[in-house]
Amino acid sequence: MKTEPEPVLKPRKKLIRQRTGYGPVAAVAVMILTYVLSQIFAATFVGFGADILGYNAEEVLSNLGSSSRVQFIYLLLVEAFTLYVIWLFLKVRAVPWKDIGLGRLPAGKDFIAALKIFGIYFVSLIFITWVITELVPTLDTGQKQQLGFENAALPSELVLVFISLVILPPIVEEIMIRGFLYTGLRAKYTKVWSAIIASVLFGIAHLQLGSGAAPLWIAAVDTAVLSLFLIYLREKTGALWSGMIVHGIKNGLAFFVLFVVKWV
């Protein structure tokens, strides 16, 4: 009597995690605390400076958007504080910068990859926005994001706007979200789940909650979709440079439409 051979059990696929000196809880906690504390720090510094110069600190802070120079200083302080916290955390945990995607200098391949992905992202965003508006007809796709710099008109002011919107956010947000946060999430979760969590959090951060205006859902969708493509670039190139380029191109187009076209 022949006996049937026992079925060979295939080994379960191992979850490949990225080893680093911190995990998801620390990554999310540091991101949220930094997001809140950086604004408090910047507002305190600007208010203190206004007092020293003889201005009404409360009035200056309540009208940040009316002065391009004050708004620029405020945003510069927010970004500087954010980078300092990340640097300090990585130093205390002895985590090398290469772990968060800054282990090499930018190269030509980063620029080429960025151009390819930007086109795909742009087409994808149009399609996703169309689908969402079909499903949710009440979604306000024309709602404007509160960027500040409402009165920027002079060339010198537009330079400050350009630095504030096109240079600083692509650098700092890529380091914080696609670098620091995503790396911490990858210490426990798969690439897919880490990408989704990081992108959802990035989208929520752009809802402009606490500004007094209605939640900016269209910006949250846009930035969440963008984040997925930027994380893909992080994985594909092993660095943050391509993501910074894509992020800079996107913000640069917005800057041109919002601040340059209307003054031409």
Backbone hydrogen bonds in HBPLUS format (Angstrom, degrees):
<---DONOR---> <-ACCEPTOR-->    atom                        ^
c    i                          cat <-CA-CA->   ^        H-A-AA   ^      H-
h    n   atom  resd res      DA  || num        DHA   H-A  angle D-A-AA Bond
n    s   type  num  typ     dist DA aas  dist angle  dist       angle   num
A0018-GLN N   A0186-ARG O   3.03 MM 168  5.41 166.1  2.05 125.6 128.6     1
A0027-ALA N   A0023-GLY O   3.02 MM   4  6.17 160.2  2.06 152.8 159.3     2
A0028-VAL N   A0024-PRO O   2.89 MM   4  6.03 172.6  1.90 158.6 159.3     3
A0029-ALA N   A0025-VAL O   2.94 MM   4  5.98 164.9  1.96 150.5 155.6     4
A0030-VAL N   A0026-ALA O   2.91 MM   4  5.91 166.5  1.93 149.0 153.0     5
A0031-MET N   A0027-ALA O   3.02 MM   4  6.12 156.3  2.07 142.6 149.7     6
A0032-ILE N   A0028-VAL O   2.97 MM   4  6.18 169.5  1.98 157.1 158.6     7
A0033-LEU N   A0029-ALA O   2.94 MM   4  6.05 169.9  1.95 153.7 157.1     8
A0034-THR N   A0030-VAL O   2.87 MM   4  5.81 157.1  1.92 143.6 150.8     9
A0035-TYR N   A0031-MET O   2.93 MM   4  6.07 153.8  2.00 144.6 152.0    10
A0036-VAL N   A0032-ILE O   3.09 MM   4  6.37 155.1  2.15 150.1 155.5    11
A0037-LEU N   A0033-LEU O   2.76 MM   4  5.82 169.3  1.77 159.2 161.0    12
A0038-SER N   A0034-THR O   2.90 MM   4  5.54 154.2  1.96 139.5 145.9    13
A0040-ILE N   A0036-VAL O   3.22 MM   4  6.57 155.2  2.28 146.9 154.2    14
A0041-PHE N   A0037-LEU O   2.80 MM   4  5.96 165.8  1.82 153.7 157.6    15
A0042-ALA N   A0038-SER O   2.97 MM   4  6.09 163.2  2.00 142.1 146.8    16
A0043-ALA N   A0039-GLN O   2.92 MM   4  6.00 163.1  1.95 145.3 150.3    17
A0044-THR N   A0040-ILE O   2.90 MM   4  6.03 159.1  1.95 149.1 155.3    18
A0045-PHE N   A0041-PHE O   2.96 MM   4  6.15 161.6  2.00 150.7 155.7    19
A0046-VAL N   A0042-ALA O   2.92 MM   4  6.10 166.1  1.94 152.4 156.1    20
A0047-GLY N   A0043-ALA O   2.87 MM   4  5.96 161.5  1.90 146.9 152.8    21
A0048-PHE N   A0044-THR O   2.86 MM   4  6.00 157.2  1.91 147.3 153.9    22
A0049-GLY N   A0045-PHE O   2.91 MM   4  6.12 157.5  1.96 147.4 153.8    23
A0050-ALA N   A0046-VAL O   2.90 MM   4  6.13 151.3  1.98 146.9 154.9    24
A0051-ASP N   A0047-GLY O   3.01 MM   4  6.28 156.1  2.07 147.5 153.3    25
A0052-ILE N   A0048-PHE O   3.08 MM   4  6.37 159.3  2.13 148.9 154.0    26
A0053-LEU N   A0049-GLY O   3.07 MM   4  6.28 150.9  2.15 144.4 152.0    27
A0055-TYR N   A0050-ALA O   2.75 MM   5  4.95 157.3  1.80 154.7 148.7    28
A0054-GLY N   A0051-ASP O   3.10 MM   3  5.10 157.1  2.15 101.6 108.4    29
A0060-VAL N   A0056-ASN O   2.96 MM   4  6.21 159.3  2.00 156.7 163.1    30
A0061-LEU N   A0057-ALA O   2.98 MM   4  6.18 164.3  2.01 153.6 156.9    31
A0062-SER N   A0058-GLU O   3.03 MM   4  6.14 148.7  2.13 142.0 150.4    32
A0063-ASN N   A0060-VAL O   3.25 MM   3  5.32 147.8  2.36  98.5 107.8    33
A0066-SER N   A0063-ASN O   3.15 MM   3  5.53 150.7  2.24 108.5 117.1    34
A0067-SER N   A0064-LEU O   3.25 MM   3  5.91 163.4  2.28 118.3 122.7    35
A0071-GLN N   A0067-SER O   2.94 MM   4  6.09 165.9  1.96 155.4 160.0    36
A0072-PHE N   A0068-SER O   2.91 MM   4  5.97 151.3  1.99 139.7 147.6    37
A0073-ILE N   A0069-ARG O   3.01 MM   4  6.27 158.8  2.06 146.2 151.3    38
A0074-TYR N   A0070-VAL O   2.90 MM   4  6.14 160.8  1.94 150.6 156.2    39
A0075-LEU N   A0071-GLN O   2.95 MM   4  6.18 168.1  1.96 153.2 155.4    40
A0076-LEU N   A0072-PHE O   2.87 MM   4  5.98 155.4  1.93 148.6 156.2    41
A0077-LEU N   A0073-ILE O   2.97 MM   4  6.16 152.8  2.04 147.0 153.5    42
A0078-VAL N   A0074-TYR O   3.02 MM   4  6.35 152.8  2.10 146.8 154.7    43
A0079-GLU N   A0075-LEU O   2.97 MM   4  6.22 166.2  1.99 152.8 155.3    44
A0080-ALA N   A0076-LEU O   2.92 MM   4  6.03 156.3  1.98 143.9 151.3    45
A0081-PHE N   A0077-LEU O   2.91 MM   4  5.98 160.9  1.95 147.3 152.1    46
A0082-THR N   A0078-VAL O   3.06 MM   4  6.25 157.4  2.12 145.3 151.5    47
A0083-LEU N   A0079-GLU O   3.02 MM   4  6.28 164.9  2.04 151.6 154.6    48
A0084-TYR N   A0080-ALA O   2.96 MM   4  6.12 154.6  2.03 146.1 153.7    49
A0085-VAL N   A0081-PHE O   2.98 MM   4  6.24 158.8  2.03 152.1 156.7    50
A0086-ILE N   A0082-THR O   3.12 MM   4  6.41 163.4  2.15 151.4 155.6    51
A0087-TRP N   A0083-LEU O   2.90 MM   4  6.06 165.9  1.92 150.7 155.1    52
A0088-LEU N   A0084-TYR O   2.83 MM   4  6.01 162.1  1.86 151.5 156.5    53
A0089-PHE N   A0085-VAL O   2.87 MM   4  6.02 162.7  1.90 150.1 155.0    54
A0090-LEU N   A0086-ILE O   2.91 MM   4  6.08 172.0  1.92 157.0 159.1    55
A0091-LYS N   A0087-TRP O   2.96 MM   4  6.08 150.9  2.05 143.7 152.3    56
A0092-VAL N   A0088-LEU O   2.93 MM   4  6.14 162.2  1.96 152.3 156.4    57
A0093-ARG N   A0089-PHE O   2.96 MM   4  6.15 160.7  2.00 153.6 158.9    58
A0094-ALA N   A0090-LEU O   2.90 MM   4  5.74 104.5  2.49 130.6 146.7    59
A0095-VAL N   A0090-LEU O   2.83 MM   5  4.88 160.5  1.87 145.7 149.9    60
A0094-ALA N   A0091-LYS O   3.20 MM   3  4.94 152.5  2.28  95.1 103.2    61
A0099-ASP N   A0096-PRO O   3.07 MM   3  5.71 151.2  2.16 115.0 122.3    62
A0100-ILE N   A0097-TRP O   3.09 MM   3  5.60 147.8  2.20 110.6 118.9    63
A0102-LEU N   A0097-TRP O   3.11 MM   5  5.28 154.5  2.18 135.6 133.5    64
A0101-GLY N   A0098-LYS O   3.19 MM   3  5.09 165.5  2.21 105.4 107.0    65
A0240-LEU N   A0101-GLY O   3.04 MM 139  5.28 139.8  2.21 149.8 139.1    66
A0110-ASP N   A0107-ALA O   3.03 MM   3  5.49 141.4  2.18 108.8 119.2    67
A0111-PHE N   A0108-GLY O   3.11 MM   3  5.37 122.1  2.46 102.1 115.2    68
A0112-ILE N   A0108-GLY O   3.15 MM   4  6.49 161.8  2.18 153.9 158.8    69
A0113-ALA N   A0109-LYS O   2.96 MM   4  6.03 164.7  1.99 143.7 148.2    70
A0114-ALA N   A0110-ASP O   2.99 MM   4  6.08 149.7  2.08 138.8 147.4    71
A0115-LEU N   A0111-PHE O   3.06 MM   4  6.32 158.1  2.11 150.3 154.6    72
A0116-LYS N   A0112-ILE O   3.16 MM   4  6.43 160.2  2.20 150.7 155.7    73
A0117-ILE N   A0113-ALA O   3.04 MM   4  6.21 168.7  2.06 151.6 154.6    74
A0118-PHE N   A0114-ALA O   2.89 MM   4  5.97 153.0  1.96 149.0 156.7    75
A0119-GLY N   A0115-LEU O   3.45 MM   4  6.61 160.9  2.49 143.5 146.1    76
A0120-ILE N   A0116-LYS O   3.39 MM   4  6.73 161.0  2.43 145.5 150.3    77
A0121-TYR N   A0117-ILE O   2.79 MM   4  5.96 163.9  1.82 157.4 162.2    78
A0122-PHE N   A0118-PHE O   2.92 MM   4  6.06 161.5  1.95 150.4 154.9    79
A0123-VAL N   A0119-GLY O   3.15 MM   4  6.37 165.5  2.17 150.0 152.8    80
A0124-SER N   A0120-ILE O   2.93 MM   4  6.04 161.0  1.96 149.5 155.7    81
A0125-LEU N   A0121-TYR O   2.82 MM   4  5.98 155.1  1.88 152.6 159.1    82
A0126-ILE N   A0122-PHE O   3.19 MM   4  6.44 157.4  2.24 144.5 149.6    83
A0127-PHE N   A0123-VAL O   3.13 MM   4  6.43 162.4  2.16 150.4 154.7    84
A0128-ILE N   A0124-SER O   2.84 MM   4  6.04 169.3  1.85 157.0 160.0    85
A0129-THR N   A0125-LEU O   2.84 MM   4  5.88 161.2  1.87 149.4 154.9    86
A0130-TRP N   A0126-ILE O   3.02 MM   4  6.18 153.0  2.09 142.0 149.5    87
A0131-VAL N   A0127-PHE O   2.97 MM   4  6.29 160.1  2.01 152.3 157.4    88
A0132-ILE N   A0128-ILE O   2.94 MM   4  6.16 165.4  1.96 151.7 155.5    89
A0133-THR N   A0129-THR O   2.93 MM   4  6.09 161.4  1.96 149.2 154.3    90
A0134-GLU N   A0130-TRP O   3.01 MM   4  6.19 141.9  2.15 143.3 153.5    91
A0135-LEU N   A0131-VAL O   3.01 MM   4  6.31 149.6  2.10 146.3 154.8    92
A0136-VAL N   A0132-ILE O   2.61 MM   4  5.75 152.7  1.69 152.4 161.6    93
A0139-LEU N   A0136-VAL O   3.06 MM   3  5.73 169.5  2.07 124.4 127.3    94
A0152-ALA N   A0149-PHE O   3.25 MM   3  5.28 169.6  2.26 109.0 111.6    95
A0157-GLU N   A0154-LEU O   2.95 MM   3  5.15 122.9  2.28 102.8 117.9    96
A0158-LEU N   A0154-LEU O   2.93 MM   4  6.28 154.0  2.00 156.2 164.6    97
A0159-VAL N   A0155-PRO O   3.03 MM   4  6.30 142.7  2.17 144.7 154.2    98
A0160-LEU N   A0156-SER O   3.39 MM   4  6.68 151.0  2.48 135.2 141.5    99
A0161-VAL N   A0157-GLU O   2.96 MM   4  6.32 152.5  2.04 146.9 155.1   100
A0162-PHE N   A0158-LEU O   2.84 MM   4  6.03 158.5  1.89 145.3 150.9   101
A0163-ILE N   A0159-VAL O   3.02 MM   4  6.30 162.0  2.05 149.6 153.5   102
A0164-SER N   A0160-LEU O   2.94 MM   4  6.06 157.0  1.99 144.6 151.6   103
A0165-LEU N   A0161-VAL O   2.90 MM   4  6.02 145.4  2.02 152.1 160.1   104
A0166-VAL N   A0162-PHE O   2.77 MM   4  5.30 155.5  1.83 143.1 151.0   105
A0168-LEU N   A0163-ILE O   2.98 MM   5  6.12 172.8  1.99 170.3 169.9   106
A0171-ILE N   A0168-LEU O   3.16 MM   3  5.42 124.0  2.49 105.0 118.8   107
A0172-VAL N   A0168-LEU O   2.91 MM   4  6.05 171.3  1.92 174.4 171.5   108
A0173-GLU N   A0169-PRO O   2.79 MM   4  5.34 153.6  1.86 142.6 151.8   109
A0175-ILE N   A0171-ILE O   3.16 MM   4  6.34 157.1  2.21 143.9 150.2   110
A0176-MET N   A0172-VAL O   2.91 MM   4  6.11 159.0  1.95 150.2 156.3   111
A0177-ILE N   A0173-GLU O   2.80 MM   4  5.69 167.0  1.81 146.4 150.4   112
A0179-GLY N   A0174-GLU O   2.80 MM   5  6.03 120.4  2.16 152.3 168.5   113
A0180-PHE N   A0175-ILE O   2.71 MM   5  6.03 165.7  1.73 155.6 157.4   114
A0181-LEU N   A0176-MET O   2.78 MM   5  6.04 163.2  1.81 150.4 155.9   115
A0182-TYR N   A0177-ILE O   2.92 MM   5  6.09 151.3  2.00 158.8 167.1   116
A0183-THR N   A0179-GLY O   3.11 MM   4  5.95 153.0  2.19 140.5 148.5   117
A0184-GLY N   A0180-PHE O   3.16 MM   4  6.37 157.4  2.21 147.3 152.9   118
A0185-LEU N   A0181-LEU O   3.01 MM   4  6.32 156.0  2.07 153.9 160.9   119
A0186-ARG N   A0182-TYR O   2.94 MM   4  6.13 150.5  2.03 147.6 155.5   120
A0187-ALA N   A0184-GLY O   3.25 MM   3  5.38 151.0  2.34  99.1 107.6   121
A0188-LYS N   A0185-LEU O   3.13 MM   3  5.89 167.1  2.15 118.2 122.2   122
A0189-TYR N   A0185-LEU O   2.88 MM   4  5.89 174.0  1.88 164.2 163.9   123
A0194-SER N   A0190-THR O   2.92 MM   4  5.96 158.9  1.96 148.7 155.6   124
A0195-ALA N   A0191-LYS O   2.87 MM   4  5.96 155.7  1.93 145.5 152.1   125
A0196-ILE N   A0192-VAL O   2.95 MM   4  6.20 157.7  2.00 149.3 155.6   126
A0197-ILE N   A0193-TRP O   2.94 MM   4  6.07 172.7  1.95 153.3 155.3   127
A0198-ALA N   A0194-SER O   2.99 MM   4  6.04 168.9  2.00 148.4 152.1   128
A0199-SER N   A0195-ALA O   2.96 MM   4  5.95 154.9  2.03 142.2 149.6   129
A0200-VAL N   A0196-ILE O   2.87 MM   4  6.03 157.5  1.92 152.3 158.2   130
A0201-LEU N   A0197-ILE O   3.04 MM   4  6.22 166.9  2.05 153.2 156.6   131
A0202-PHE N   A0198-ALA O   2.98 MM   4  6.13 149.9  2.07 139.5 148.4   132
A0203-GLY N   A0199-SER O   2.88 MM   4  6.10 150.5  1.97 143.5 151.4   133
A0204-ILE N   A0200-VAL O   2.89 MM   4  6.19 160.0  1.93 152.7 157.8   134
A0205-ALA N   A0201-LEU O   3.06 MM   4  6.27 151.1  2.15 143.5 150.6   135
A0206-HIS N   A0203-GLY O   2.96 MM   3  5.31 149.6  2.05 107.5 117.1   136
A0207-LEU N   A0204-ILE O   3.08 MM   3  5.31 162.7  2.11 116.9 116.6   137
A0216-LEU N   A0207-LEU O   3.07 MM   9  4.58 162.9  2.10 114.3 119.8   138
A0211-SER N   A0208-GLN O   3.34 MM   3  5.78 151.1  2.43 130.1 129.4   139
A0220-ALA N   A0216-LEU O   3.15 MM   4  6.48 150.6  2.25 146.4 155.2   140
A0221-VAL N   A0217-TRP O   2.94 MM   4  6.24 157.5  1.99 155.1 160.1   141
A0222-ASP N   A0218-ILE O   3.01 MM   4  6.15 164.1  2.04 142.0 146.8   142
A0223-THR N   A0219-ALA O   2.90 MM   4  6.03 172.4  1.91 152.2 154.0   143
A0224-ALA N   A0220-ALA O   2.99 MM   4  6.00 149.7  2.08 140.6 149.1   144
A0225-VAL N   A0221-VAL O   2.98 MM   4  6.14 163.8  2.00 154.1 158.1   145
A0226-LEU N   A0222-ASP O   2.90 MM   4  6.12 163.5  1.93 150.3 155.8   146
A0227-SER N   A0223-THR O   2.89 MM   4  5.97 154.7  1.96 139.1 145.9   147
A0228-LEU N   A0224-ALA O   3.25 MM   4  6.57 148.2  2.36 143.4 149.9   148
A0229-PHE N   A0225-VAL O   3.43 MM   4  6.85 155.4  2.50 150.1 155.3   149
A0229-PHE N   A0226-LEU O   3.10 MM   3  5.37 119.2  2.49 103.3 117.3   150
A0230-LEU N   A0226-LEU O   2.97 MM   4  6.27 152.5  2.05 151.1 160.0   151
A0231-ILE N   A0227-SER O   2.87 MM   4  6.08 152.2  1.95 151.4 157.8   152
A0232-TYR N   A0228-LEU O   3.08 MM   4  6.30 149.7  2.18 137.6 146.1   153
A0233-LEU N   A0229-PHE O   3.04 MM   4  6.37 152.2  2.11 142.8 149.7   154
A0234-ARG N   A0230-LEU O   2.96 MM   4  6.27 147.3  2.07 139.3 148.7   155
A0235-GLU N   A0231-ILE O   2.96 MM   4  6.27 157.2  2.01 152.0 156.6   156
A0236-LYS N   A0232-TYR O   2.83 MM   4  6.01 159.5  1.87 151.3 157.9   157
A0237-THR N   A0233-LEU O   2.88 MM   4  5.81 169.8  1.89 150.2 152.8   158
A0238-GLY N   A0234-ARG O   2.87 MM   4  5.29 133.3  2.09 128.6 140.5   159
A0244-MET N   A0240-LEU O   3.02 MM   4  6.31 153.5  2.09 154.3 162.4   160
A0245-ILE N   A0241-TRP O   3.04 MM   4  6.36 151.8  2.12 149.2 156.8   161
A0246-VAL N   A0242-SER O   2.98 MM   4  6.30 166.4  2.00 156.9 159.1   162
A0247-HIS N   A0243-GLY O   2.89 MM   4  5.97 168.4  1.91 151.8 155.8   163
A0248-GLY N   A0244-MET O   2.83 MM   4  5.92 150.1  1.92 140.3 149.0   164
A0249-ILE N   A0245-ILE O   2.88 MM   4  6.15 154.0  1.94 151.5 158.3   165
A0250-LYS N   A0246-VAL O   2.98 MM   4  6.24 166.2  1.99 156.0 159.2   166
A0251-ASN N   A0247-HIS O   3.02 MM   4  6.21 170.7  2.03 150.3 152.9   167
A0252-GLY N   A0248-GLY O   2.76 MM   4  5.77 143.3  1.89 139.3 150.8   168
A0253-LEU N   A0249-ILE O   2.95 MM   4  6.20 152.5  2.03 150.4 155.6   169
A0254-ALA N   A0250-LYS O   3.16 MM   4  6.47 159.2  2.20 147.6 153.2   170
A0255-PHE N   A0251-ASN O   2.85 MM   4  6.06 155.8  1.91 145.8 152.7   171
A0256-PHE N   A0252-GLY O   2.98 MM   4  6.18 156.9  2.03 145.2 151.0   172
A0257-VAL N   A0253-LEU O   3.03 MM   4  6.27 162.0  2.06 150.3 154.5   173
A0258-LEU N   A0254-ALA O   2.87 MM   4  5.96 167.7  1.89 155.4 159.2   174
A0259-PHE N   A0255-PHE O   2.82 MM   4  5.51 157.9  1.87 145.4 151.5   175
A0260-VAL N   A0256-PHE O   3.15 MM   4  4.79 140.2  2.31 112.6 123.0   176
A0261-VAL N   A0256-PHE O   2.89 MM   5  6.15 160.5  1.93 174.7 178.3   177
A0263-TRP N   A0260-VAL O   3.01 MM   3  5.43 145.4  2.13 109.5 119.9   178
A0264-VAL N   A0261-VAL O   3.15 MM   3  5.24 155.0  2.21 103.4 111.1   179
